[in-house]
Amino acid sequence: MPESGDMNEDEAFGITDRLLGDVRAAVEAGEASVVAGLLDPLHPADIAHLLEQIDARERRELLDVWTAKMDGEVLSELDESLREEIIALLPAAELAEAVRSLDSDDVVDLVEYLDDDQTEVVLDALNAGDRVVVEQALSYPEESAGRHMQSELVRAPEHWTVGEAIDYLRSDVLLPDQFYHIILIDPRLKATGYVGLGRILSHPRHMPLRNLAEDSFRTFHVEQDVEEVAQAINHYHMITAPVVDDDDRIVGVITIDDAMAFLEEEAEEDILRLAGVGEGSLSDRVIDTTKRRFPWLAVNLVTAILASLVIAMFKEVIAGLVALAVLMPIVASMGGNAGTQSLTVAVRAIATRDLTGANVWRVIRREVLVGLINGLIFAVVMGIVGVIWFGSPMLGVVIAVAMVINLVVAGLAGTMIPVILERMGVDPALASGAFVTTVTDVVGFFAFLGLAAMWLI
């Protein structure tokens, strides 16, 4: 058995290379019983992970051979780019059985990226009550709490006692598969608090529920940004976030597992956008991936041309001193890296609400000072390199001063550009990189070659 330190990523998810190979061999041989024996014991998340590891042809063949009914949990665990493909391969009856087992928020998450025909197939599989709930959730804005909440929850009148609540839970009432709180409501169905199951079970039957209400209780409007709700859940260490309508009546909840999944997804999107690749996965088609990456490669081409225009302004200076052509990429590269460092910190701070109008200037000053200090240190290093390498003290001074200028500008641009874009309503994670790179390249080349033109030629 391998040591934990030797465990690869697939083994950590329960999908080993050996298991994947066995499944492929069984599918190719058409051995339905072997496929069922390999897949049926797996967790839905592991089955979804396995489906993501094989190509489209293998997925079709596997679903043809696998006799077990597709679990709705597998569909909800699948990457968004694969759900449409898998749903299109499922018989209507099997799809209907799968979606009936899901909570309302999982059904909404399942259908919101499907085309109209597939969405209708999924909705037709629901009973009338569940369909109304899902259609109501789909009517809310895409990134709202109402879109991401689950309607399955447990309410209780605020005047009930612990005993009454326990008797209610033990009756034949239909309860959610998982819940953590009982939401307390007044006669107008307005949420007034919540009580955790642990508190209920640890207090005597005569204790009023309102006496056990938790201090962390707060409600969120159905149209409030779901990212704000997730941040609040994380900030206040909440387990359940009640969602209310315009009349403050409880209509659903967002639980901590969904909130953390959303924050993780947002963080992943920020990382991808910082690299200019947008949203996507390894399962996406070549043409879709190409379309997402092309616009930002085009933007980078424009910024590169701008930097080249600056260089062209000083072509005679470069022709007069070839050492400038050797050293000028160093200034631009150092500025670009420093700008990316500040940019990454700023974009993440904006996403987590740590960077606000109250502290933005303090953060900008800090990044500029960091750029200044690093610039001075590397200026000394490159000044010495310039003297030793080319035997020109003045060349060492030029590159040293240019290094200081560019690293200071990099710290300033890396912080200010995402803040400005965020104030303009533009996603800073998606657009900042190209602008920061442009600034550091143009300033770096202009400072270095401009100083060389004044002091060396």
Buried (B, 14 or more C-beta within 10 A) or exposed (E): EEEEEEEEEBBEBBBBEEBBEBBBEBBEEEBBEBBBEBBEEBBBBBBBBBBBBBEEEBBBBBBEBBEEBBBBBBBBBBBBBBBEBBBBBBEEEBBBBBBEBBBBBBBBBBBBEBEEEBBEBBBEBBEEEBBEBBBBBBEBEEBBBBBBBBBBBBBBBBEBBBBBBBEBBEEEEEEBEEBBBBBBBBEEBBBBBBBBBEBBEEBEEEBBBBEBBBEBBBBBBBBBBBBEBBBBBBEEEBBBBBBBBEEBEBBBBBBBEBBEBBBEEBBEBBBBBBEBBBBBBEBBEEEEBEEBBEEBEEBBEEBEEBBEEBBEBBEEBBEEBEBBEEBBEBBBBBBBEBBBBBBBBBBBBBBBEEBEEEEBEEBBEBBBEBBBBBBBEBBEEBBEBBBEBBEBEEBBBBBBBBBBBBBBBBBBBBBBBBBBBBEEEEBBBBBBBBBBBBBBBBBBBBBBBBBBBEEBE
